[in-house]
Amino acid sequence: MSLYDDAVLVLKGYEDQGDLRQAYLDHLAAHPDGMWKACEAGHITASALVIDPSRERVLLTLHKKLRMWLQMGGHCEAQDSSLTAAALREATEESGITGLSLLPGGPVRLDRHPIPAPCNWHFDVQYAVLAPPDAEHAISDESLDVRWFAYDEVADVADESVVRLLEATRARL
């Protein structure tokens, strides 16, 4: 199964955010290259919120280009077999933590946001992952910093999209 086909199946199976979910499906139907960064009309991305083993904190990255505290995530790559694989790869690369495990139940949220030209939109499919008990994080080339934040600290450092992802993740936990 192609990554495109997997994305369509994942989105069709996602039961929340109906209008936004349909916008993702419409985008993919109109853009067969909509999984890839090269699609200037916008493209699917995959991200994951990293939760500590005690389920009291999240690991955020201070994005080098955007200079914002965000969940781990990014563009799909040719070797990704699925959206979950892309989200897990991105979370592992950007956190430095091996042994992350996806929360069951598929995506936690969708978040579409504008990005600078030449592309127009990121259609982010957001997951959540649990860190193993011995997790040690590291700063990647894409980050200025990586840090654990208690749930009640997130709204003070991150934007509303991260806060909404945290709320949806906590509801899933």
C-alpha positions in Angstrom: 0.0 0.0 0.0 1.3 3.4 -0.9 1.7 6.2 1.7 -1.0 8.2 -0.2 -3.4 5.2 0.1 -2.6 4.8 3.8 -3.2 8.5 4.4 -6.6 8.3 2.7 -7.6 5.2 4.8 -6.4 6.9 8.0 -8.3 10.0 7.3 -11.5 8.1 6.3 -11.2 6.2 9.6 -10.7 9.4 11.7 -14.1 10.2 13.2 -13.5 13.7 14.7 -13.2 17.2 13.1 -15.5 16.2 10.2 -15.2 19.4 8.0 -11.4 19.5 8.4 -11.1 15.8 7.8 -13.0 16.3 4.6 -10.8 19.2 3.6 -7.8 16.8 3.9 -9.4 14.2 1.8 -10.5 16.8 -0.8 -6.9 18.1 -0.9 -5.5 14.6 -1.5 -8.2 13.9 -4.2 -7.2 17.1 -6.0 -3.4 16.6 -5.6 -2.0 13.1 -6.1 1.3 14.6 -5.0 -0.3 16.0 -1.8 1.8 13.8 0.5 5.1 15.5 -0.5 6.8 18.8 0.3 7.0 19.6 -3.4 3.2 20.0 -3.6 3.0 23.8 -3.6 -0.8 23.8 -2.9 0.1 22.2 0.5 1.0 18.8 1.8 0.3 16.3 4.5 2.7 16.3 7.5 2.9 14.0 10.4 3.6 14.9 14.0 3.5 13.4 17.5 3.3 14.8 21.0 5.8 13.0 23.2 4.3 12.1 26.7 6.6 11.1 29.6 6.1 7.7 31.2 4.4 9.2 34.3 1.9 11.0 31.9 2.5 14.3 33.6 4.8 16.1 31.1 5.3 16.6 27.3 8.5 17.0 25.4 8.5 20.0 23.1 11.1 21.2 20.6 12.1 24.8 20.1 11.9 24.8 16.3 15.0 26.3 14.8 13.3 28.2 11.9 10.0 29.1 13.6 11.5 29.8 17.1 8.3 28.3 18.6 7.9 25.4 21.1 6.1 22.6 19.1 5.5 18.9 19.1 7.8 16.8 17.1 6.9 16.4 13.4 7.5 17.2 9.8 7.3 16.1 6.2 6.6 12.6 5.0 9.5 10.9 3.3 9.7 8.2 0.6 10.7 5.5 3.1 7.7 6.1 5.3 5.3 3.2 4.9 2.4 4.9 6.7 1.4 8.1 8.4 2.1 6.5 11.8 5.5 5.5 10.6 6.2 9.0 9.5 5.0 10.5 12.9 7.1 7.9 14.8 10.2 8.6 12.7 9.8 12.3 13.2 9.3 12.0 16.9 12.3 9.7 17.3 14.6 11.9 15.1 13.6 15.2 16.8 13.5 14.0 20.4 16.5 11.6 20.3 14.4 9.1 22.2 14.3 5.5 21.0 11.6 3.1 21.9 8.6 5.5 21.6 5.2 3.9 21.4 2.2 5.3 19.7 -1.0 5.7 21.6 -3.6 3.4 20.2 -6.6 4.7 18.2 -4.9 6.5 15.3 -4.5 10.3 15.0 -5.3 12.4 18.0 -6.1 15.6 16.0 -5.8 17.3 12.7 -4.3 20.8 12.3 -4.2 22.7 9.1 -2.0 25.8 9.2 -0.6 28.2 6.6 3.1 28.2 5.8 5.3 30.6 3.8 5.6 30.4 0.0 6.2 28.6 -2.2 3.9 26.2 -0.4 0.5 27.2 1.1 -0.6 24.8 3.7 0.5 22.0 6.1 -2.2 19.4 6.6 -0.8 18.0 9.8 -2.0 14.6 11.1 -1.2 14.6 14.8 -0.5 11.6 16.9 0.7 11.1 20.5 3.5 8.8 21.7 4.7 7.5 25.1 8.3 7.7 26.0 9.9 4.7 27.7 10.8 4.9 31.4 14.6 5.3 30.6 14.0 8.0 28.0 16.9 10.4 27.4 16.2 13.2 24.9 18.7 15.0 22.7 18.6 18.2 20.6 18.4 17.5 16.8 19.7 19.7 14.0 16.2 21.1 13.5 15.9 22.3 17.1 17.4 25.0 19.3 16.3 23.2 22.4 14.2 20.2 23.6 12.6 20.3 27.0 10.0 18.6 29.2 7.0 20.8 30.2 4.4 20.0 32.8 0.9 19.9 31.3 0.0 23.2 33.0 3.1 24.9 31.6 2.3 24.3 27.9 -0.1 27.2 27.4 2.6 29.5 28.7 5.2 28.5 26.1 3.3 27.1 23.1 0.6 28.2 20.7 -3.0 27.2 20.7 -2.5 24.3 18.3 -0.1 22.6 20.7 -2.5 23.3 23.6 -5.4 21.7 21.6 -3.2 18.7 20.8 -2.3 18.3 24.5 -6.0 18.5 25.5 -7.0 15.9 22.9 -4.1 13.7 24.0 -5.0 13.9 27.7 -8.6 13.0 26.8 -7.3 9.9 24.9 -5.1 8.9 27.9 
